[in-house]
């Protein structure tokens, strides 16, 4: 026979469980877990892109109004009080573009819930035929930003536009769309192949689901187009070395005030 202390403990557990169930049903939300509590809600702009595209120089110009010679960075650069004239202060982050360091950017995108915009810096002098890796990195980013309710606006900041070898922003944007469509098709074919296998492990299935669950969001009858995304994607020319970033400033300012 159970003693009185044990019975009281059981009753307390049952009452507490019932209260939590009622609270959950009434609010329609689960009690926040540790992951939710750690989400960053600070208004944030992110600078990202391939290595040697001019990201760090742009960050220095925006935050210190200075042009400095830079080396490949190993850690993100962060300021919590970045402010353009006529706009509120926000957090500005610049991430290394090296393949081995991109995980820090992807983690930040997963953990931030108030990204105002992402500036994806591209070297506009790069031959369009060499933009495959640039497109792959951008697609990694889009797969995360499109998980947000309204997506995240992205600026394709086509740097070094003062060079005679620079390509027009619309041309670069079009090539990126074509390359991303190729990536989607390769991944889709790979998914179909894996799905046809009868020997997948449960762990493998979970990985597939997490990697491909939003793939259909990027598909359209005419191939991938940035227009199908929830977030807006704009492409503007500029030159950090010439301090010609007026269009980029306007783009940032418009989103900082909204």
N, C-alpha and C positions, 0 to 999 in steps of 0.2 A: 504494500500500500504506500502510495506516495505521501511524503510529509507535506505539511502546510507550506513551508518555504518553497518547495519544488512546485507545488500547485500555483502559488502566487507568481513565481517566475514564468510559468507557462502562460498564465492569464495575461501577464504584462507583455509577453512577446506577441500574443494573439491580438491584443488591443492595439499595440504599436503597429503591427503589420496591417491591420484593418484601417487604421488612420492614414497610413502612407498610401494605401490603395485608393482610398476615397480622395485624398489630396491629388493624386496623380490623375484620376479621372476628371476631377473638377477643373483642373488647370490645363489638362491636355498636354502636359509636359512631364518628362522624367526629371527627377531631381538632378541638378547639375553634377557631373562627375569631375574627376580631376582634370581630364583633358579639356572640358568646357571651361573650367575655371582658369586654365592657363592660356586661353585664347587672348590674343592681343587685339584690343579695340581702338588703339590710338590711330588717328587719321594718318595714313602713310602713303608716300610715293616711293616706288621702287625703280632703281636704275639697273638694268641688266643687259646682257648681250654677249656676243663672242669676245674672246680675248683680242686686245689691240684694236678695238673699234673706237676707243675714245671715252669709255665710261668714266674712268677715274678723273680724267681731265675735265669732263663735263661736271662731275660732282664738285671738284675744286672750284670751277668757275662759278657754279651756282651758289656754293656756300661761302666762299672766300673772295670771290671776284678776282681770282688769280689763276694764271696758267702756270702749271708746274710740270717739269719732267717727271714721269712716273715709271714705276716698275710694276711687274705683275704682282698684284696684291694677294695675300693669303687669307685675309679676313674681311668681312663686310665693313664698309665705312658708314657711320651713322651720325646724324645730328637730329636732335629732338625739337629744334626751334627754327627750322627752315621756314622762311617767309619771303614771298615776292610782294612787291608793292600792291596794296589793295586786296590782299588775301590773308587769311588767318595762318597762324603758325602750324606746321605739320611736321611729322617725322619724315626724313629723307634718308633712304638707304641705298647704297651702291654695292653690288655683289660681284665677286671675281667671276670671270667667264671660263676659267679653266675647267675642263671636263671633270676632273677629280674633285673640284670644289663646288660644283653646282648643287650638291645636296643641301647646302646651307640655304640657298635661295628657295629651293622647293619646299624645305621645311618651314621657312618663313611664310610662304604662300599658303601652306596648309593651316598655319596657326594664327593668321591674321584675318580679322573679320571686317576691317574698315580700310581696305586699300583703295585710295582715291584714283590711282592710275599707275600704269607701269610703262616706263620709258625704255624701249628696247633699242639700244644703239647699234647701228649697222654701218660698216665701212662701205660707202656707196661706190668706192673704186674697185671693189672686188668683182671679178668676172661673174656674171649671173650663173654660169655653169658651175661655179664653186660655192653656190649658196645652199647646197644640200644640208650641210652641218648646221648652218644658221637656221634653216627651216626646222630641223629636228629639235634643236634647243627651244625654239619658239613654240613648237607643238607641245613639248613637255610642259611649258608654262601654261599654255591655253587649256590643256587638260585639267589643270588645277583651278585656274581663274574662272572657268566656266561652271564650276561647281557652286559658285556663289549665286544667289538668287537672280541678280541682274548682271552677272558677269563682272568683268573688270575692264575698263577702257584701256586700250594699249596704243601708245605712240611709237610708230616705226620712225625713229630719229635717224635719218639718213645723213650721217656725218661725212665730212671731207667733200662737201658738194662744190667747193671752190676748185677742186682738181679737174683738169681737162678730161681725166679718165672716169669721172663720176657718172653714174647712171641716174636717170630721173626716178623720183620716188614712186611714181605709178608703175614704172617698169619693174622696180625692185619688189613692190607689193604683189604684182602679177606673178612674178617668178616664184615668190614664196608660196603663193596659193597653189601653183602647179606642183611645187615640190612637196607641200603638205598633203596634197591629194595623192601623190605617189606613196607617201609614207602610210597614209590611211589604207590604201589598197594593199600594201605589203603586210601591214598588221592584220587586216581583215583576212587575207589569204592564210596567214599564219594561224589566226584564230580558228578558221574553218578546219585547218589540218589538225590542230590540237583537239578540237571538239569531236573530230571523227575517231579519235583514239579511244579504245575501250579500257585502257590500262592506266588512266590518270589516277593519281593519288588524291585524297581529299585536300591535302595541302596545295597541290597543283591547281585544283579547281578554285580554291579560294583566291589564289594569286591571279588566275585568269579573270575572275569576276571583278576584282578590284582594279585590274589594269584596263579592262575593256568595257566596263559597265556604262560609260557615257560615249562610246564610240559612235553610236547612231546620231548623236547631236551634231556631228561634223559632216554628215553625209547629205548630199543634195543631188538632184537629177542632173545638174550640169557640172558635177565635180565640186570640190571644196571651194568655198568663197568665204571671205571674212564676214560678209554680210549675214551669214547664217548664225553668227555668234550673238550671244546676249550683250556682250560688251562691244563698244564701238572700236574700230581699228582705223587709225589715221596714219598717213605717211607724209612727212614734211622734210624738206631738205634743210641743211644747216651746216655750220662749220665751227667747231669749238675753237680751233686754232686762230680763226679770224674773228672770234667773238660774235659770230653771226648765228644767234640762237633765238632770235625774236619770236619766231613761230612756235618754237618749243616752249618758251616762256608763257605765251598766251594760252597754249594748250594746258599747261600745268595750272595756271591761274584760274581758268574757267572751271576746272574740276576741284580746285581747293575751296572755292566758295560754295560749292553745291554739296 
